[in-house]
Each structure stands twice: as structure tokens, then as C-alpha cells.
Amino acid sequence: MTTAAMHAPATLDELLATLEWQVEESRREDLRPGTRVALSGPTLLYVVDGSVRVRSAGPQPMSFAYQAGDVVFTPGRQSAEMRAETDGTVVVSELRPTAGFHALDRLPDLLGVHRLADLDPGIALLASRMGCGTGERRAGDRVICGRMATTIVAVAIRAWAEGDCVPDNWPAVVQDPFLNRVLDAMHANPGHPWTLRDLAAVGAMSRTTFAERFREQVGQSPASYLAQVRMDAAMTYLSQDGLTVSETARLLGYESDAGFSRAFRRHTGAVPSVWRQRAS
């Protein structure tokens, strides 16, 4: 059992910053009416031509129709299926998360954005050209395709969030530029021995004003948020960067491996070594 729900991202910026993806396979599917494609894990779909309907399973199944220029993302908690309603073409990219695992719990089982080609033509073009895992392999394909997918999913989530269809507990958008300075500082250097005084100084506020404003806009205390940022960084260091537990602990400012392991377990439900085995 994890504590992901208790330590979920507090802001949209944080959620987007923590999510990173690796492309397992990406392919173009030419469809005929009635063609069905099973979506069994995290999947990114871009409708190049035609019309499709995507349905997610689970306790609260959802079903929506999408047309050319639309993008669909399923985080993979529930199985889903795409069915073609007309002749058409879709790009199907099967993904694997490499960071931000707990943030996936904040996403719906089916996240779709209509008319992405109108909202963000550049990203739509990028989505239509995804083709990783097919054809001749080139050096750097794995890295480049992962960054492409991460960018497309981030834009899709932002567009969906801006569509006024997010739940009440969706991560907030912090409008205060002084608080944004503090958030940026935490994310840029999570291993720094931040104190409340240090963070208040970054935000050009007194400690009392800073603590009150932070809790009001972010929804948790600065200390709780900083601990979450450190654990998100730890998951990236361990899974993506391949650092050891000791290296990760030192980078994040912990004086001992034991202290880091205890903090990591409180946030993820597993010690770092076990968590990394499960994530690989």
C-alpha cells in the first residue's frame, strides 16, 4: 500500500514536471469501420484521419468519440479499447512511466483533448509524426521519443485542465509570482537544506506571511511540499538516472541512508531498493 493519495502533486506545474515517459512502441494504424484496438497500459493516441470511439473499463467506464486532430491519453489503470467509426488513421504510442508514478493517480482513466491541431499545431504535428519502435533504429531514438511523448502528454494534460472539466481536488495553479519563485527554487535544488526562513526570503516575505500564503495557495505546509519534491526527485534519480541509494540520499541532503530510506518509505510505501525493482 502506498501513500500516493496523501502526497499528490499540489500544483499543475509540479504534476507536469514530475511525469516522464518512455516509449515502448509507436505505430500508425490504418483503420476500417469497426476495427478494434485494445489499450492495455499507458497509451497516447493521436487521430490523424477519421473518427474513433475510445472506451475505458472499470467501476465508472467512460466512452467518448474523437476525430481528426484530437489527442487521447489513458494512464493505464483500467483497460481501454479504441473502435473505429470510419475509415481513418491513428498514431498509437504505448508508454511506460519513468518518473512521477504517484501523479498518475490524479489523472482520469480517459483524458482527451478535442482539436489539439487548432489549439497547438506544433504539438499536433509532433504527435502525428510519432513512430518510435518501427523502422530502422538510430542512436538516441529512445531518449528523443521519450521526450516527445513527455511533451505531448504534458500539453494534453494542460489543455484538458484548461477546459474546466477537472475535479475539485485537481492540482492548483499558483498565481502568486513570489510563491512561484519559491516553488521553482525547491524544484531546482531539492537537496538544499531549506529552512522556513530561507524559503520566505526567496519569496520576499516574512516567515509568518509566507507560511500562511503558501498553505492557502498550495494546500499544504512548505515542509510537507518540500518533502514531496525530494521524494519525486529521488524516484527519478533511482529509476531514470540509475543512482544508488547512498548517492540519492546525499544529493537530497540526507545525512544517512537509513534516514532517507525511512522518508522514502513513508511516501511510497516501500524502501528505495524494493521500489526500484518494482519500477524497472
C-alpha positions as CSV (number, residue, x, y, z in Angstrom):
1,M,0.0,0.0,0.0
2,T,1.4,3.4,-0.9
3,T,0.7,6.9,0.4
4,A,0.4,8.4,-3.1
5,A,-3.1,9.9,-2.4
6,M,-1.7,11.7,0.7
7,H,1.2,13.2,-1.1
8,A,-0.2,14.0,-4.5
9,P,1.1,17.0,-6.5
10,A,-0.2,20.3,-5.2
11,T,0.2,22.3,-8.4
12,L,-0.3,21.7,-12.1
13,D,3.3,22.8,-12.7
14,E,4.5,20.2,-10.3
15,L,2.4,17.4,-11.8
16,L,3.7,18.2,-15.3
17,A,7.3,18.4,-14.0
18,T,7.2,15.0,-12.4
19,L,5.7,13.0,-15.2
20,E,8.1,11.5,-17.7
21,W,7.6,8.7,-20.2
22,Q,9.5,6.1,-22.2
23,V,8.0,4.9,-25.5
24,E,7.7,1.1,-25.6
25,E,6.3,1.1,-29.1
26,S,4.7,3.7,-31.5
27,R,2.9,2.8,-34.7
28,R,0.4,4.1,-37.3
29,E,-2.8,2.1,-37.5
30,D,-4.9,2.3,-40.7
31,L,-8.5,1.7,-39.7
32,R,-11.7,0.4,-41.2
33,P,-15.1,0.9,-39.6
34,G,-15.5,-1.5,-36.7
35,T,-11.7,-2.1,-36.3
36,R,-10.9,-2.5,-32.6
37,V,-7.6,-1.9,-30.8
38,A,-7.0,-2.9,-27.2
39,L,-5.3,-0.4,-25.0
40,S,-3.8,-2.3,-22.0
41,G,-1.4,0.2,-20.5
42,P,-0.5,3.9,-20.6
43,T,-1.2,4.9,-24.2
44,L,-1.1,8.1,-26.2
45,L,-3.4,8.3,-29.3
46,Y,-3.4,10.9,-32.0
47,V,-6.2,10.8,-34.6
48,V,-4.7,11.7,-37.9
49,D,-7.9,11.0,-40.0
50,G,-11.4,9.7,-39.5
51,S,-13.3,9.1,-36.3
52,V,-12.9,6.7,-33.4
53,R,-14.5,6.0,-30.1
54,V,-12.4,5.2,-27.0
55,R,-14.0,3.4,-24.0
56,S,-12.3,2.7,-20.7
57,A,-13.4,-0.2,-18.4
58,G,-13.5,-0.1,-14.6
59,P,-16.1,0.8,-12.0
60,Q,-17.0,4.0,-13.8
61,P,-16.5,3.3,-17.5
62,M,-16.2,6.3,-19.9
63,S,-16.8,6.4,-23.7
64,F,-16.0,9.4,-26.0
65,A,-15.8,10.0,-29.7
66,Y,-12.7,11.6,-31.2
67,Q,-12.0,12.9,-34.7
68,A,-9.0,14.1,-36.8
69,G,-6.8,16.5,-34.8
70,D,-7.8,15.1,-31.4
71,V,-5.4,13.5,-28.9
72,V,-6.3,10.9,-26.2
73,F,-4.3,9.7,-23.2
74,T,-5.0,6.7,-21.0
75,P,-2.8,6.3,-17.8
76,G,-3.3,2.5,-17.9
77,R,-5.0,2.0,-14.5
78,Q,-8.0,0.4,-16.4
79,S,-8.0,-1.4,-19.7
80,A,-9.5,0.5,-22.6
81,E,-10.4,-0.1,-26.2
82,M,-10.5,2.1,-29.3
83,R,-13.1,1.3,-32.0
84,A,-13.0,2.9,-35.5
85,E,-16.3,4.5,-36.6
86,T,-15.0,5.4,-40.1
87,D,-12.0,4.8,-42.3
88,G,-9.0,6.6,-40.7
89,T,-5.5,6.6,-39.3
90,V,-4.3,6.9,-35.8
91,V,-0.9,7.0,-34.2
92,V,-0.8,4.6,-31.2
93,S,2.1,5.1,-28.7
94,E,2.5,2.6,-25.9
95,L,4.2,4.3,-22.9
96,R,5.9,3.4,-19.7
97,P,6.3,5.9,-16.9
98,T,9.9,6.6,-15.7
99,A,9.1,9.2,-13.1
100,G,6.1,10.8,-11.3
101,F,4.4,7.4,-10.7
102,H,2.2,8.7,-7.9
103,A,1.0,11.6,-10.0
104,L,-0.8,9.2,-12.3
105,D,-3.5,8.7,-9.6
106,R,-4.6,12.3,-10.2
107,L,-5.4,11.7,-13.9
108,P,-8.7,10.4,-15.2
109,D,-8.9,6.9,-16.8
110,L,-9.5,8.6,-20.1
111,L,-8.2,12.1,-20.9
112,G,-9.0,13.6,-24.3
113,V,-8.4,16.9,-26.0
114,H,-10.5,17.9,-29.0
115,R,-9.0,20.0,-31.8
116,L,-5.4,19.9,-30.5
117,A,-4.4,20.6,-34.1
118,D,-6.1,24.0,-33.7
119,L,-5.1,24.7,-30.1
120,D,-1.4,23.8,-30.6
121,P,-0.5,23.0,-34.2
122,G,3.2,22.3,-33.4
123,I,2.4,19.7,-30.8
124,A,-0.2,18.1,-33.0
125,L,2.3,17.8,-35.8
126,L,4.8,16.2,-33.4
127,A,2.1,13.7,-32.3
128,S,1.3,12.9,-35.9
129,R,4.9,12.0,-36.6
130,M,5.5,9.7,-33.6
131,G,6.9,6.5,-35.0
132,C,9.3,5.2,-32.4
133,G,9.9,1.5,-32.3
134,T,9.3,1.0,-36.0
135,G,11.6,1.1,-39.0
136,E,15.4,1.5,-38.7
137,R,16.7,2.3,-35.3
138,R,19.0,5.3,-34.8
139,A,21.2,6.3,-32.0
140,G,19.3,8.4,-29.5
141,D,15.8,7.2,-30.6
142,R,14.9,6.0,-27.1
143,V,15.7,9.4,-25.5
144,I,14.2,11.5,-28.2
145,C,11.0,9.6,-28.4
146,G,10.6,9.7,-24.7
147,R,11.0,13.4,-24.6
148,M,8.5,13.8,-27.5
149,A,5.9,11.7,-25.6
150,T,6.5,13.5,-22.4
151,T,5.9,16.9,-24.1
152,I,2.8,15.7,-25.9
153,V,1.2,14.2,-22.7
154,A,2.1,17.4,-20.8
155,V,0.4,19.6,-23.3
156,A,-2.6,17.3,-23.4
157,I,-3.0,17.4,-19.6
158,R,-2.7,21.2,-19.6
159,A,-5.2,21.7,-22.4
160,W,-7.6,19.3,-20.6
161,A,-7.1,21.1,-17.3
162,E,-7.9,24.5,-19.0
163,G,-11.1,23.0,-20.3
164,D,-12.9,23.5,-17.0
165,C,-13.5,19.7,-16.6
166,V,-11.1,19.0,-13.8
167,P,-12.3,17.5,-10.5
168,D,-12.3,19.6,-7.3
169,N,-9.1,18.1,-6.0
170,W,-7.1,18.8,-9.1
171,P,-3.7,20.5,-8.5
172,A,-4.0,24.2,-8.2
173,V,-2.4,26.8,-10.4
174,V,-0.4,29.2,-8.2
175,Q,-0.8,32.7,-9.5
176,D,1.4,34.4,-6.9
177,P,4.8,35.2,-8.7
178,F,6.6,35.4,-5.3
179,L,5.4,31.9,-4.4
180,N,6.3,30.6,-7.8
181,R,9.9,31.8,-7.1
182,V,9.9,29.6,-4.0
183,L,8.4,26.6,-5.9
184,D,11.0,27.0,-8.6
185,A,13.8,27.1,-6.0
186,M,12.6,24.0,-4.3
187,H,12.4,22.1,-7.6
188,A,15.7,23.4,-8.9
189,N,17.6,22.4,-5.8
190,P,15.7,19.9,-3.7
191,G,18.8,18.8,-1.8
192,H,19.5,22.2,-0.4
193,P,18.9,22.4,3.4
194,W,16.0,24.8,3.1
195,T,14.6,26.4,6.2
196,L,11.4,28.3,6.6
197,R,13.5,31.5,6.8
198,D,15.3,30.7,3.6
199,L,12.1,30.0,1.7
200,A,10.4,33.1,3.0
201,A,13.5,35.1,1.9
202,V,13.2,33.7,-1.6
203,G,9.6,34.8,-1.7
204,A,10.4,38.2,-0.2
205,M,8.0,37.7,2.7
206,S,8.1,37.3,6.5
207,R,8.1,33.8,7.7
208,T,4.5,34.1,9.1
209,T,3.1,35.7,5.9
210,F,4.9,33.1,3.7
211,A,3.7,30.1,5.7
212,E,0.1,31.3,5.6
213,R,0.1,32.3,2.0
214,F,1.9,29.0,1.0
215,R,-0.7,26.8,2.8
216,E,-3.6,28.9,1.4
217,Q,-2.5,28.6,-2.3
218,V,-0.7,25.3,-2.3
219,G,-2.8,23.4,0.2
220,Q,0.0,22.1,2.4
221,S,2.8,23.4,4.5
222,P,6.2,24.3,2.9
223,A,7.9,21.4,4.8
224,S,5.4,18.9,3.5
225,Y,5.7,20.2,0.0
226,L,9.5,20.1,0.1
227,A,9.5,16.5,1.4
228,Q,7.3,15.6,-1.6
229,V,9.6,17.4,-4.0
230,R,12.5,15.5,-2.6
231,M,10.8,12.1,-3.0
232,D,9.8,12.9,-6.6
233,A,13.5,13.7,-7.3
234,A,14.5,10.5,-5.5
235,M,12.3,8.4,-7.7
236,T,13.8,10.0,-10.8
237,Y,17.4,9.5,-9.5
238,L,16.7,5.9,-8.7
239,S,14.7,4.8,-11.8
240,Q,15.9,7.0,-14.6
241,D,19.4,8.2,-13.6
242,G,20.4,4.8,-12.1
243,L,21.9,6.3,-8.9
244,T,22.5,4.2,-5.8
245,V,20.5,4.7,-2.7
246,S,23.5,6.3,-1.0
247,E,24.1,8.7,-3.9
248,T,20.5,9.7,-4.0
249,A,20.4,10.2,-0.2
250,R,23.5,12.5,-0.4
251,L,22.1,14.5,-3.3
252,L,18.9,15.2,-1.4
253,G,20.7,16.3,1.7
254,Y,20.2,13.3,4.0
255,E,23.0,12.5,6.4
256,S,22.3,8.8,6.4
257,D,20.9,6.1,4.1
258,A,18.6,4.9,6.9
259,G,17.0,8.4,7.3
260,F,16.5,8.7,3.6
261,S,15.0,5.1,3.4
262,R,12.5,5.9,6.2
263,A,11.4,9.1,4.4
264,F,11.1,7.3,1.1
265,R,9.1,4.5,2.6
266,R,6.6,7.0,4.2
267,H,5.9,8.5,0.8
268,T,5.9,5.4,-1.5
269,G,5.2,2.5,0.8
270,A,8.4,0.7,0.0
271,V,12.1,1.1,0.7
272,P,14.2,2.5,-2.2
273,S,15.7,-0.8,-3.3
274,V,12.4,-2.6,-3.4
275,W,10.6,0.3,-5.1
276,R,13.3,0.4,-7.8
277,Q,12.9,-3.3,-8.6
278,R,9.1,-2.8,-8.9
279,A,9.5,0.2,-11.2
280,S,12.0,-1.4,-13.5
